[in-house]
């Protein structure tokens, strides 16, 4: 299954993190500049850059956009109960009232579905506390699960 390959590939990047100060992580900069020339450092949101980089390496469809919610238009929407590791999850970011999945240009977070524990979704993603790792997010923040084909 192609999702397995994407997930296994993403796992190889666990531990990649921003470098504090004036130095930037060259791997993160490569992710950021794959489709966008403007990022000057690794201290910008790069969760979508990570997802795009993994999908580029795996030759999967990708958003080619640094906005997390740009992934809402990629692949096919599926329900959370059908998600498998390697599917894309798009989440709301921030506190308070957030627009729904019909709004692309709003705060968000994107990563690869890694599992579920109760009402928490496990996400393998970039820019999670400035690193690539698996983090848990409340199911209530889920905007969409996307199956890349």
Beta strands, then each sheet from edge to edge (+ up, - down):
strand 1: 76-78
strand 2: 88-92
strand 3: 108-117
strand 4: 120-125
strand 5: 133-138
strand 6: 142-147
sheet 1: 1+ 6- 2+ 3- 4+ 5-
end
